[in-house]
Amino acid sequence: MILGLSLVTYWRFQRVREFEATVDWPEFEIPKMEIDWTVPPTYDELSGWDDYFKWGAEEQKWVSPDNKLQFIYSAGWMTIDEAVSEYAGEAGIILEEAETLLFAFKFEMTEQNFALLKVSRVDAEKSLEEIISGMRQNAQKEGGEIEITVLTEENEIARLETISKYPGQPSFYSKGKAIFTEETTYLIFFATHQKDWLHFAEEAKEIFDSIKLLQ
């Protein structure tokens, strides 16, 4: 409840029940200790709220439905149903033509900040220029604007940097990777408020460094 309410507050929406109904809450497993806990540890037994929410969640490996893309992400991420992907519109990581494979968020109570992780795919015939154009058009359609910079482009992989701005709202910063294959193009974006990027920079790097295509 706290996670859901905090996230919705950031985005100025009041559809809390709809949000909670579409969040895939992780199942916690009782850790093996000398004393078996039958309930999650209390706040006082841990170092803070962030540890409380991470309790029972381990580093995970994500594999795409077609079993051709994988990466590792840390504890604390929670998946969100595509039905509420509109909440991420201001992050500039939405592309209407793309099929969402993973949409997740991570909220940190202590610092009061959050990050978004979105993986999608588009038709292999779409060029990088068409993908970028589609993202810009979507931002404009929603009343905002987005700056997109291609950092590198080699070996069928493009690394992107984006800054999205909407009137009266904090700017979002994201880094992304577009991976082009013969069958499809994968888009992976890690986004957060621009002022919070340094807090998540190392985690984003670890995720991107772990990305690999499977044979």
N, C-alpha and C positions, 0 to 999 in steps of 0.2 A: 504494500500500500504506500509506504513512504517513498519507495523508488518511483512508482508510477505517478504519485502526486507531484513529486519534485520535478520530474521530467516534463509533465504537462504544464506546470507553472512556468518553466522556461519558455515554452512555446505559446503561452497565452491561450491555451484551449481549456475548456471546462468539461470535456467529455471523458471524465475519469472512468466511469463504468465501462465504456466502450474500449478504452485503452487497456484496462485490467483484463478484460475478457479476451484480448488478442495477444497478450504477452505469454510467451512460453516459459513459465517459471521453472527454474531448474530443480531437480529432485536431489535433496541432500542425503548423503549417506553418513551414518554414524561412524566417526573415526575410530580406529582401533587404538585404545589406550588401556592403561591399567584399570581405569574406572570407565565403564561403558556409559556414555551419556545417552539418555533417552529423549532429550530435547536439545536444541541448539544452545551453545554456551551463552551466558549473559554478557552484556556490554562490559561489566566489571572484570570478567574473566579474560577479556581480550584487550588489545591496545586501543581500540576505538571502533567507531561505527563501520569504517571501511573494512576492517578485519571481520567484523560481524557478518557483513553481507557476502564476503568472500568465503566464509566458512563452508567447507564441504565441496567447494568448487575447485577443480584442478585444471591445470593447463590442458587445452583440448586441441585435437586435430580436426580441422574441417575439410571435408572432401565434397566436391561438387556432385550433383545428382548423376552426371555422366561419368563419374570416376576418373576425370582427366585433369582436375585441378585440386591442389590441396595447399593448406598453410596451417601454421600453429598460432593459436591466440591464447592469451592469458586468462586467469580466473577473473570472475566478476562480470563477464559479458552476458547479456540476456537478449534472446532473440525476440523480434517483434514481427507480427503478422503483416503481410503486404497490405492488408486493408487499412492500416494506419500509417503507411509510408508517407502520406501527405505531411505528417508532422516534420519530416526531414526536408521539406521543400526549400526552406530558407538556407539550408546547408549547401544548396546548389549541386547535389549529387544525384538528382533525379533525371532520368532520361526516359521519356514516354515510350519510345520504341523498344526499350530494353526489358528483358525478362529478369525479374529479381530472383536470385538464388539464395541470398542471405541478407538479412537486414537486422542489425543488432545495435544495442546501446550499452554504455557503461557509465554508471553514475557514481561519483565519489562524494559521500556525504561530508567528509571533513573539509574538503576544499570547495565544495559546492560547485562542481563542474562536471561536465559529461562529454562523451565522445560518441560518434556514430561510425559504424562499419557497414558498408554496403557492397555486396558482390552481385553483379548482374552480367548478362551476356546479350549481345546483339548479333545480327546476321553478319556472317563473314565478309559479305560484299561491301559492307559499310567501311568507308575510309576513315582515317583519324580526323580528317578535316570535317567530314559529315557528322561524326560523333560530337566534336567540339561545337559545331554549328547548332546541333540539336540541343545541347546543354544551354547554350546562350539563348536560344529561342524559348526554351522552357522557363528560364529565369525571367525573361522579358514578359512572358505571358502571365507570370505570377506577380508582376509589378516590381521586380528587382533587376539587378544586373550582376554579371559574373565575369571576372577576369580569369582567363585560362592561359597558362604558360606551359609550353612543352619543354621540359627540362632536358630530356634526352630522348633519342629515337634510334634504336639499333637492334638488330637481330629480332625483328618482329615484336619488339617490346617498346612501348612509349611510356615515359614517366611524366606525370602531369602535376601541376600545382594550381590551385584555384583559390580565389577570394570572392565570396558572394556577399552582396550588400542589398539590404532591403530597408526602405524608409523606417526610421525610428527603431531599428533593431540592431543588435551587435553583429559585427561582421563575422562570417564563418571562414575558416581557412581549412583547406584539405589538400592532401597529397593522394595521388592515384597512380594506378598502373593499368595500362591497356595491353593485353596480351593477344596477339593475332595468330590464329591457327587456320588451317584449311577449312575446318568445319564451323568455327564460331570465333567470336572475339569476346574475351572476358574483361570486365571492368571492375577493378577493386579500388574503393575509395575509403579513406580514413579522414573524418572531419570532426572539428570542434570549433568553439568560438576562437577567433583569432588571438585574443588575449590569453587563452589557455593552451595554445599550441605547444609551447616549450614544456609544459607539464606532461604532455602525452607524446612528445617527439620520439623518445627512445622506444616506447611501446609500439608506435607506428612503424619505426624502422625494423624492429624485430619481426613484426608481422610480414612486412614486405620482403625482408630477407629470407623468410621461411617459405615463400611462395614457390611452388614448383609444378611443372606439368608432368603428369603420369603417362607412362606408355600404355 
